[in-house]
Amino acid sequence: LDAAAIIESATRTGKVVTAEEHQRLGGLGGSVAQVLAENIPTPMRMVAVQDSFGESGTPTQLMEKYGLTAEAIVARSLELIAL
C-alpha cells in the first residue's frame, strides 16, 4: 500500500473515496482509512460489498446487486463532496 500517495492525494483533495469488489471489512477501504487516521484524518467513503455472502450471477448483475456500479460510486462521491 502506497501510504505516501494516499497522504498526498488526501492532502490535495481533502476527501477520499475507495471502490472495491470486496467486503467492506478487511478490504482496501479499511487499509486506506487506517493510513488516513494515523497521518491526516480525512473524510472518506467506501464503496464495497456490505457484509454479505457472495452469490452467483453475471458480473453486471453482481455489480448492481452489491451497489458497485459506476453510478453507485459517483453517488457516494457526490455525498462526500457535499460535506
C-alpha positions as CSV (number, residue, x, y, z in Angstrom):
1,L,0.0,0.0,0.0
2,D,1.5,3.3,-1.1
3,A,0.8,5.4,2.1
4,A,2.7,8.4,0.7
5,A,0.4,8.5,-2.4
6,I,-2.7,8.2,-0.2
7,I,-1.5,11.0,2.1
8,E,-0.5,13.2,-0.9
9,S,-3.9,12.7,-2.5
10,A,-5.9,13.3,0.7
11,T,-3.9,16.5,1.3
12,R,-4.6,17.7,-2.2
13,T,-8.3,16.8,-2.4
14,G,-9.4,16.9,1.3
15,K,-11.6,13.8,0.7
16,V,-11.1,10.2,-0.3
17,V,-13.4,7.6,-1.9
18,T,-12.4,3.9,-2.3
19,A,-14.2,1.4,-4.5
20,E,-13.6,-2.3,-4.5
21,E,-15.2,-5.7,-5.4
22,H,-14.6,-7.0,-1.8
23,Q,-16.2,-7.0,1.6
24,R,-16.1,-3.6,3.3
25,L,-14.4,-5.1,6.3
26,G,-10.8,-6.1,5.8
27,G,-10.5,-4.6,2.4
28,L,-8.8,-1.7,0.7
29,G,-11.0,0.9,2.2
30,G,-10.1,-0.2,5.7
31,S,-6.4,0.0,4.9
32,V,-6.8,3.4,3.4
33,A,-8.8,4.6,6.4
34,Q,-6.0,3.4,8.7
35,V,-3.4,5.3,6.8
36,L,-5.6,8.4,6.9
37,A,-6.4,8.1,10.6
38,E,-2.7,7.7,11.5
39,N,-1.5,10.6,9.3
40,I,-4.1,13.0,8.1
41,P,-7.7,12.4,9.3
42,T,-9.8,13.0,6.1
43,P,-13.5,12.5,5.3
44,M,-13.9,9.3,3.3
45,R,-16.5,7.0,1.8
46,M,-16.1,3.3,0.9
47,V,-17.9,1.6,-1.9
48,A,-17.8,-2.1,-1.2
49,V,-19.8,-5.2,-0.6
50,Q,-21.8,-4.6,2.7
51,D,-21.0,-7.7,4.8
52,S,-22.9,-10.3,2.9
53,F,-22.2,-13.7,1.4
54,G,-21.4,-13.7,-2.3
55,E,-23.8,-15.1,-4.9
56,S,-23.6,-16.3,-8.5
57,G,-24.5,-14.2,-11.4
58,T,-23.1,-12.2,-14.3
59,P,-20.6,-9.5,-13.5
60,T,-23.2,-6.8,-14.3
61,Q,-25.8,-8.5,-12.1
62,L,-23.5,-8.7,-9.2
63,M,-22.2,-5.2,-9.5
64,E,-25.8,-3.9,-9.5
65,K,-26.8,-6.2,-6.6
66,Y,-23.9,-5.1,-4.4
67,G,-24.0,-1.4,-5.3
68,L,-20.7,-1.4,-7.1
69,T,-21.7,0.2,-10.4
70,A,-20.2,3.4,-11.7
71,E,-23.4,5.2,-10.8
72,A,-23.1,4.0,-7.2
73,I,-19.5,5.1,-7.0
74,V,-20.5,8.6,-8.4
75,A,-23.4,8.8,-5.9
76,R,-21.1,8.0,-2.9
77,S,-18.6,10.5,-4.2
78,L,-21.2,13.3,-4.5
79,E,-22.3,12.6,-0.9
80,L,-18.8,13.2,0.2
81,I,-18.3,16.3,-1.9
82,A,-21.5,17.8,-0.4
83,L,-19.9,17.6,3.2
